[in-house]
């Protein structure tokens, strides 16, 4: 399972108003493990940057003057993301900009959806935490991810932070309970197989493994840490 966590910075908010990508950052995960491979490029947009966007990312036109245009880095980007599940926070925003850039090229790839599956981590967060703030900073606080270096938005740093948040949001406690090498999808598949086996063979009862006193103590210690760090009572103690 190959996943790419991706983020972009842009000259403004709307691609259909002619705004362009100025930075792309992406990190690779295989079987829910970061591989260390990444893609990071600054891009000369050949247009002005809105003041509001500049306040967000701090990337100036002067800095981008000697950077390549999107057409020069497009093939490398396509090669990096081709066939992957793209994980993007508020995916519709970044995908609209990527598609705008691809359509301007003489390339067979006209839309990201042609070569990638798209997973919107914001939609996942809203489903998991309805009625709460679910921007990246809020999720970092909720999942105790260190984002102290995030003074301004930056595509590669935000992609790295989002990767940590995504792993925690979609099964990050597997390591705590000794399942570090099994992803959430594998756990779900295993549970489904056991459920189906029970339905077919109702006379067979699965063995119940009870947590040891040391494991219970370790769990309670971790809940104490969560309580102190977040200032809230963990759901396991409600």
C-alpha positions as CSV (number, residue, x, y, z in Angstrom):
1,X,0.0,0.0,0.0
2,X,1.7,3.2,-1.2
3,X,0.5,6.5,0.1
4,X,1.7,10.0,-0.6
5,X,0.9,12.8,1.9
6,X,0.9,16.0,-0.1
7,X,0.5,19.7,0.5
8,X,0.8,22.8,-1.7
9,X,1.2,26.6,-1.2
10,X,-0.3,28.9,-3.7
11,X,-0.5,32.6,-4.8
12,X,-4.1,32.8,-3.7
13,X,-7.3,30.9,-2.9
14,X,-8.9,30.1,-6.2
15,X,-7.3,28.2,-9.1
16,X,-10.2,29.2,-11.5
17,X,-9.2,32.8,-10.9
18,X,-5.8,32.1,-12.3
19,X,-3.9,31.5,-9.1
20,X,-0.9,29.2,-9.2
21,X,1.1,26.7,-7.2
22,X,4.3,28.1,-5.7
23,X,5.4,25.1,-3.5
24,X,4.7,21.4,-3.5
25,X,5.8,19.1,-0.7
26,X,5.1,15.3,-0.4
27,X,6.3,12.4,1.7
28,X,6.0,8.7,0.9
29,X,4.5,5.9,3.1
30,X,4.5,2.3,2.3
31,X,2.3,0.0,4.4
32,X,1.8,3.0,6.8
33,X,5.5,3.5,7.3
34,X,7.4,6.6,6.3
35,X,10.1,5.6,3.8
36,X,12.2,8.8,3.9
37,X,11.5,9.5,0.3
38,X,10.0,12.9,-0.4
39,X,9.3,15.4,-3.2
40,X,9.8,19.1,-2.6
41,X,9.9,21.9,-5.2
42,X,9.4,25.7,-5.2
43,X,7.7,26.9,-8.4
44,X,7.8,30.3,-10.2
45,X,4.1,31.1,-10.7
46,X,4.7,33.9,-13.3
47,X,2.2,36.1,-11.5
48,X,1.7,38.2,-8.3
49,X,1.1,36.6,-4.9
50,X,-1.9,37.9,-2.9
51,X,-1.1,39.7,0.3
52,X,-3.3,37.3,2.2
53,X,-1.5,34.3,0.9
54,X,1.9,35.9,1.6
55,X,0.9,36.3,5.3
56,X,0.1,32.6,5.4
57,X,3.3,31.1,3.9
58,X,5.7,34.0,3.7
59,X,7.0,33.0,0.3
60,X,7.9,36.1,-1.7
61,X,8.0,36.7,-5.5
62,X,11.6,37.7,-5.2
63,X,12.5,34.3,-3.7
64,X,10.7,32.5,-6.5
65,X,12.3,34.5,-9.4
66,X,15.0,31.9,-10.1
67,X,12.8,28.8,-9.4
68,X,11.5,26.6,-12.2
69,X,8.0,26.9,-13.7
70,X,5.5,24.1,-13.1
71,X,6.0,22.6,-16.5
72,X,9.7,21.9,-15.7
73,X,8.9,19.9,-12.6
74,X,5.6,18.2,-13.7
75,X,7.1,15.0,-15.0
76,X,9.1,14.4,-11.8
77,X,5.9,15.1,-9.8
78,X,3.8,12.7,-11.8
79,X,6.4,10.0,-11.5
80,X,6.5,10.4,-7.7
81,X,2.7,10.3,-7.2
82,X,1.7,7.9,-9.9
83,X,-0.4,5.0,-8.6
84,X,-0.4,6.2,-5.0
85,X,-3.2,7.1,-2.6
86,X,-2.8,10.8,-2.2
87,X,-3.6,12.0,1.4
88,X,-4.4,15.7,1.4
89,X,-6.0,17.9,4.1
90,X,-8.9,19.7,2.4
91,X,-8.1,17.8,-0.8
92,X,-10.5,19.8,-3.1
93,X,-8.3,22.9,-2.7
94,X,-4.9,21.3,-3.6
95,X,-6.4,19.0,-6.3
96,X,-8.1,22.0,-8.0
97,X,-4.7,23.7,-8.2
98,X,-2.9,20.6,-9.4
99,X,-5.5,20.0,-12.1
100,X,-5.3,23.6,-13.2
101,X,-1.6,23.2,-13.7
102,X,-1.9,19.8,-15.5
103,X,-4.4,21.2,-17.9
104,X,-2.0,23.9,-19.0
105,X,0.6,21.3,-20.0
106,X,0.9,19.3,-23.2
107,X,0.6,16.1,-21.1
108,X,-1.6,13.0,-21.1
109,X,-2.3,13.6,-17.4
110,X,-5.0,16.2,-17.3
111,X,-6.4,15.4,-13.8
112,X,-4.8,14.0,-10.7
113,X,-7.6,11.5,-10.4
114,X,-6.4,9.8,-13.6
115,X,-3.3,8.5,-11.8
116,X,-4.1,8.6,-8.0
117,X,-6.7,7.8,-5.5
118,X,-7.6,10.9,-3.4
119,X,-8.1,10.7,0.4
120,X,-9.2,13.9,2.1
121,X,-7.9,13.8,5.7
122,X,-10.1,16.8,6.6
123,X,-13.2,14.8,5.7
124,X,-11.9,11.9,7.8
125,X,-11.3,14.2,10.7
126,X,-14.7,15.8,10.5
127,X,-16.3,12.3,10.5
128,X,-14.2,11.3,13.5
129,X,-14.5,14.5,15.4
130,X,-17.8,16.1,14.4
131,X,-18.4,19.7,15.6
132,X,-14.8,20.3,16.6
133,X,-12.0,22.2,15.0
134,X,-10.2,20.0,12.5
135,X,-7.6,22.2,10.9
136,X,-4.0,20.8,11.1
137,X,-3.0,22.8,14.2
138,X,-6.1,21.6,16.0
139,X,-5.4,18.0,15.1
140,X,-1.8,18.4,16.2
141,X,-3.0,19.4,19.7
142,X,-5.6,16.6,19.8
143,X,-3.1,13.9,18.8
144,X,-0.1,15.4,20.6
145,X,1.9,15.9,17.4
146,X,4.8,18.4,17.8
147,X,4.2,21.3,15.4
148,X,6.4,23.9,17.2
149,X,8.4,24.5,14.0
150,X,5.3,25.5,12.1
151,X,5.5,29.3,12.4
152,X,4.2,29.6,8.9
153,X,2.7,27.2,6.4
154,X,5.3,25.3,4.4
155,X,4.3,22.5,2.0
156,X,7.0,19.9,3.0
157,X,6.7,20.6,6.7
158,X,2.9,20.5,6.6
159,X,3.0,17.2,4.7
160,X,5.4,15.6,7.3
161,X,3.1,16.8,10.1
162,X,0.0,15.6,8.4
163,X,1.6,12.2,7.9
164,X,2.0,11.9,11.7
165,X,-1.5,13.1,12.3
166,X,-3.0,10.8,9.7
167,X,-1.3,7.7,11.1
168,X,-2.5,8.5,14.6
169,X,-6.0,9.4,13.4
170,X,-6.4,6.1,11.5
171,X,-5.0,3.7,14.0
172,X,-2.0,5.3,15.7
173,X,-2.5,3.3,19.0
174,X,-1.5,0.0,17.4
175,X,2.1,0.5,18.6
176,X,0.9,1.0,22.2
177,X,-0.9,-2.3,22.2
178,X,1.9,-4.3,20.5
179,X,0.7,-4.1,16.9
180,X,3.3,-1.8,15.5
181,X,3.8,-3.8,12.3
182,X,0.1,-4.1,11.5
183,X,-1.8,-1.2,9.9
184,X,-5.4,-0.2,10.6
185,X,-6.5,-1.9,7.3
186,X,-4.9,-5.2,8.3
187,X,-6.4,-5.0,11.8
188,X,-9.8,-4.4,10.3
189,X,-9.5,-7.2,7.8
190,X,-8.4,-9.6,10.6
191,X,-11.4,-8.6,12.7
192,X,-13.7,-9.2,9.8
193,X,-12.2,-12.6,9.1
194,X,-12.6,-13.6,12.8
195,X,-16.2,-12.4,12.7
196,X,-17.0,-14.3,9.6
197,X,-15.4,-17.4,11.0
198,X,-17.6,-17.2,14.1
199,X,-20.7,-16.9,12.0
200,X,-19.8,-20.0,10.0
201,X,-18.9,-22.0,13.1
202,X,-21.0,-20.8,16.0
203,X,-20.0,-23.7,18.2
204,X,-16.3,-22.5,18.2
205,X,-15.5,-19.8,20.8
206,X,-12.4,-17.6,20.2
207,X,-9.9,-17.5,23.0
208,X,-10.1,-14.3,25.1
209,X,-6.7,-13.0,26.1
210,X,-7.0,-10.8,29.2
211,X,-4.6,-8.0,29.8
212,X,-1.9,-8.6,32.4
213,X,-1.6,-6.3,35.5
214,X,1.6,-4.8,33.9
215,X,-0.3,-4.0,30.7
216,X,-3.2,-2.5,32.6
217,X,-0.8,-0.3,34.6
218,X,1.0,0.8,31.4
219,X,-2.4,1.7,29.9
220,X,-3.4,3.7,32.9
221,X,-0.1,5.5,32.9
222,X,-0.6,6.4,29.3
223,X,-4.1,7.7,30.0
224,X,-2.6,9.8,32.8
225,X,-0.2,11.3,30.3
226,X,-3.0,12.0,27.8
227,X,-5.0,13.7,30.6
228,X,-2.1,15.9,31.7
229,X,-1.1,16.8,28.1
230,X,-4.5,17.6,26.7
231,X,-6.3,19.0,29.8
232,X,-9.2,16.7,29.0
233,X,-10.4,13.3,30.2
234,X,-9.7,10.6,27.6
235,X,-12.7,8.8,26.2
236,X,-11.6,5.5,27.8
237,X,-12.3,7.0,31.3
238,X,-15.8,8.4,30.5
